[in-house]
Each structure stands twice: as C-alpha cells, then as structure tokens.
Amino acid sequence: MVLSQSLLSNEALMHLVEQALANGLWHTLLVGRPYDELADFLRADDYQTMAALADPAVGAGTPRGQAKPAALPAQSGPGPGYEHKKALEAVRNRYAVMLPIVRHTLHRLSADSGFRRTATQLREEGWRDWHLLTATANVSGDHRAQQQGLHPSPGDSPERRARILAVMQAPEPSEDPPVLAEARTERALRAHLSVAAVSTAHSFGLAVRHGFLGRQALLSVLGDRYGYWTDDVEHDDPFDWLAAEDAMTSDRGHARPATPDGRQRAAPLDPWRYHLPTPAPLHPQPGLPQRSVHRHRRHPHRRRLVSATGGSGW
C-alpha cells in the first residue's frame, strides 16, 4: 500500500524502510490478528459462560473510546532530485522547445476571446506561461498524431513510440489544419497539463505508478516540493497579448488587478497517454529558426518572471 502511493523508486523506498528498521522501528510495531479470526477462536457457549460470571469483566472500569492519532505532518523542503538552477534551465528549455510546436497556433489563439478568458482564469490560479504552452503544445501534438493515423496504445514498441513523439514534437507546419476550439477548453488544458506533469515527475527521478492517488495529488507534490507553480524565467510574452489587454483595459476604464505584493498583475496570456516529455537541454539545430514567434515590442509592463522566492522556489 505504501509503495503504490509513493513517488520514490522501489530502491529508494526500500532503502528508507531498511533505515527505519535499523533505527528501531521493530520495537514500535505490534502484530495482531484480524478480528474475524479472533472472534471465531472461542465457541458460542464459551461466550455464554463468561456472560454468566458474577465478577466484572477484566477492564470493565476502563473508559471506552479510541484515541485520535495526530496527523503526520507533510514532508516539506526541496524534494529528492530537485535543484533550483537545473529546474530553471528546464523551464527555459520548455519555452524554446514548445514554441515551434505551436508557432502558427499562437497567432490564432491571441485572437480567440474564449481561449483568452480560459487562460486568464488559469493564470489567476497560478498557471505560468510555460504551463499554458505545455498544455497547448500537447493538444496540438496529440491532434497532429491523430490526423496521421498514429493512435498510441500501451503495447506500442519503442520504435512506434519514438515515431509518435517525433510527430508531436515537430515544428508546426503552416498548412496544418487548426485544432478546433472545443479541444482547448479549460478541462482539456487541465487534463493535458496533468498528463505532462508525469513526465516532469520522471525528470526529477520520481516514479508515478499505476493507481497513484490522482493527478491533483501529483501536481500538489510537484508544487510543494519541486517549484512547479513558482519556477519561471524571464521570457517574451508567447501569446503577445500585453498590448491588446492594455487596449481593452483602457476602453473599459479599469485597471488590471494587483498581485498580493501590490504589483500590477501581468496580462493574461499536468494506462498513461503519450505526452510531450520534459525537454532535454536545447542545442541549436541548423536550418531551424531559433525563435518561431515574433518578439513583441518592449512594453512597460513586461514581466520579469522568476521564482517567487528568488531562491528554492517553495
């Protein structure tokens, strides 16, 4: 039971168990038999004999009730395998790798009011631009693979799996048919980010087993101990919505809401299915443009996105 709900590998978890046993865990364990087995140990007439005894039963004066054990505090601090500098480098690589996958889609999304509303809500919940890019790229990659008749299944060979991932990760051709707006609903984006979070967990050396508690539990662990909701780097607005948002804000006569620290909130912009893995360190490729989305104009409200704490990211 513990193993099925742990994100540690089998080896790492068994090492912890062995350490606990060596430190005296055996002395705090009590082995008991199931009640159903113990209840059948005596015969029915044995219970009748004991009920007829004049003397009170042993422990009759002991107050009844069950003590409520204190909840074990959740583990805190950086999780195993987390290094802040490497985590930021991984975020930087996500921007570089994900942008070509949706380089034409981004222009269409910037004019989609429905997607803008969804993205605004998600950003207010804490989604970073790389979360939106990851979910959007996974939607597009999955759609592209389906269009080519590549339907993943758990029994796929390594060669077929590599082929599907190559199609999903390829730079978006201009002639690709656009993905329907229904495929980029809030529910769809959340689902794709949750699936992609499995790859993020693997990049930290964690093991996500079949039957794990749930996607939200995984995202909570990544957020609490792996900087998932706080780590970010300075980057250009991939959706290029800053100027448009300023125009709408001016027309409405309302200022954008402030963040908790008083600054002006930036404009709006995770068997397993196949998903785009956490990008490896990026190396320039000949013939491939290094920036697929145009650089937006320098804007006075352009965000410098870094870790919320400037340190470990918790």
N, C-alpha and C positions, 0 to 999 in steps of 0.2 A: 504494500500500500504506500509506504513512504517513497519507495523507488519510483512508482508510477507517477507521483506528483512532484518529483524533484527535477530541477533543471540541471543538476550535476550529472556528469557521466557516471556510468556504473563504477568505474575505477575510483573516481573522486569520492563518490558517496560511500563506497566500502572502506576507503581509507579513513573517512570521518568516523564510521562505525567502529573500526578497529581501534582508533584513538580513544573513543569514548569507553570502549570495553577495557582498554589498558588503564584508563584513568579511574576505574572503579564502578562502571555502570552496572556490572553484575550484582553489586551489593545493594542496589536500589530497585532491583527487579523482583517481582513476586509472581510465581507461576500459579495459575488457578485453572480449574477445570470448568467447562461450561455448566451453567445452572441445570440445563436439561439432563445432563449426565448425573450430576449430584442428586437431583430430585428423585431419580429412579434408583439410587443406591439403597434406600430403605423401602420396605414393603408398606402397604397401606395400613396393616394392623400395627406396625411399629409407631406410626403417627398417632393412632388411636390410643395406644398405651401411654405415650408421652403426654397426650392431652388430658389423660385421667390422673396424672400425678398431682399430689396436693401441693408440693413445693413449687415455688415460682420458677419459671424457666431461667436458665443462665442468661444474664444480661437483660432481664426484664426491666430493670430500673434505668437502663442506659437510654438517654434521649435518642429518639429516632430522627432520621434525616440524613441527607448526604451533603457533605461539604462541597461548595462550589470552587473548583480549582481556578486559580488565577490564570488568565490567558497568557500564553507565552508571548513576549514582545517580539515584534517582527525584526528580523535582521536589518541593520542599517549600514550605511557607508558604501564605498565603492564595491561592486560585486567582483567575483573572481573573473579575471581576464580583462577587466576594464582599465584602460589607460587613457586619460583625458586627451593627450596630444594625438594619439592614434585615432581616437573617436572623432575628433575634429577633422582629421585628414580624411577619414571615411565619409564624413558629411560633404567635404569639399569634392571628393570624387563622385558622390551621388549627383551633385549638380552637374558636373561635367559629363557624366555618362548618361543621365536621364534626359537631358535637354535634347540631344539629337533624336531620341526615340519619339518625341512629340514636337519636333521643331515646327511643323506646319499646324498641328492641332492647337498649339498655344495661341496662335493668332485668332483662330475661330473661337476659342474659349474666352478670350479677352472681350469679345463682343456678345457673349452669351449671358444675358441677365440672370437666368436661372442658375447657371453654374456659379456666377459671381455671388449670388445670395448664399448658396450652399458653402462656397469657400469662405465667405465672410463668417458664417456661423462656426465653421470648423476652426478657423483661425482664432476666433474669440474663445474657443475651448482649449487652445494651446497648440494647435497644429502649426508647424513651421512650413516654410515654402517647400522644403525637401520632402515633407510628408505628402503635401499635395502633388508634387511632381512624381513621387514614387507611386502613389495610388493611380494617378492619371496615366503614367507610363505603363503600369501593369494592365490597366483597362485596354489601352491601345495595343500592347503586345499580345495580350490574350485574343483580342479581336482579330489581329493580323494572322495569328497562327490558325484560328478557326477558319478564316477565309481561305487559307491554303490547304484546308483539309487535315490539319495536324491536330488531332484530338488526343491530348495526353491521357495516359492511364497508368495505374500503379505498376503494371508489369512491363513498362517500356524499357528497352535496352539502353545502355549508356549512350550508344550512337544516336538513337532516336531522340533521347532526351537532349543531347547536345544540339541536334538539328533544330528542335523546337525552341530552345533557348537562343540560338543564333538568329532565328527569325524574329523572336520577340525583342531582342536587343539591337537589331539593325537600325540604322538611321531611317527615319520615316521618309518614304518616297513621296513626292508631291502628288503623284497620281493615286495614292492610297485613298479608298473611299472613306469618308468621315464616319466616325463612330456615332451612333445615334445618341441623342441627349439622354434617353432613358438609361443608357449604360453608365452614365456618370452621376447618378443620384447619390444623395448622402449615404444611403445604405450600401450602395455599390462601392463607393470610395472607402468607407469604413472596412468593408469586407476585404478589399484588396490590400489595404494597409496592414490589416491584421495578418493576412497570409504572408505578406512580405516581411513582417516582423519575425517570422520564424527564421528566415534567412539571416536577419540581424542577430538573433539569438545565437545561431550557429557560428557567426563570425566572432563571437566572444567565447567560443568553446563550450557553449551550453547545449544541452540535449533536450529537445522537445519530443516527448514520447506520445504515441497514440493513446488517446484517452486522458490527456492532460486536462486540468480543471476547466480551461476555457481561454478564448482569445483575450478577453479583458484582463484575466489574471496575468497572462504573459505580458501585455502592454503595461500593466501596473508594475511588475517586477522590473521591466526594462526602464520605466520612468523613474522608479525609486532608486535604483542602484546602478543604472547604466546611462544616465543622462539623456534618455531617449526624447524627452519633451523639452529639454533645455539646451542641449548642444546644437550650435549652429555657427556658421561663419559668415563673414561679410560677402555679399553677392549682389549682382544686379537683380532687379525685380524680374523674374522669369515671365510673369504674365503681363508686365508693362501696364499696370492698372493705376499707378500713382497719379498720373496727370488726369486721367478720366475720373478718378474718385474725387480729386480736388474740384473738378468742374461741377460734379453732381453736388458735392457738399456746399459749394458756393451758391448754386442755384436754390438749394433748399434753405440756405441761411443757417445751417447747423454745423458746428464743429465736430470733428471726429472725437469719439470718447477717449478719455485718457486712460493710460495704463495705471496699475496700482501705485507705481512710483511717481505718478504725476506727469509723465511724458506723454506727448501726443501719440495715440495709437496709430500704427502704420496702416496703410490702406490694405483692403482685402486682396487678396490675390485671386495597414497592420491591424480516407487516405488523402494528404496534402495535394492541392493542385499545384501546377507548375507556377513559379513566380520568378520575377527577376531577382537574382541573388544580389547580395551586397557587393557593390563594385570593388574590384581589386584596384590597387594603385594605378592611376591613369598614366599611360605613356602616349605621346603624340603619334598619330598614325599618318603616314604620307597620303596626301590626297583627300583627307577628311578635314573639313573646316573645324577649327578649334572652338568656334562659337557659332552655334546654329541659330540662336535667337538674337535679334538686333539689340544692341546696347541702348537702353533708354537714356534719355537726356539726364544730365546731372540735376537732381531735384533737391530742394532744401530739406525735404522730409525723408530722404532716402535713409533707410535704417542701416545701422551697423549691427549685424546680428551675430552675437557671440553668446557664450554660455551665460546664463542668467546670473551665476555667482562669480563668473570670471575665474573660477577655479575648477573644482572637481565636477561641477555640473549637477550636484544634488539639490 
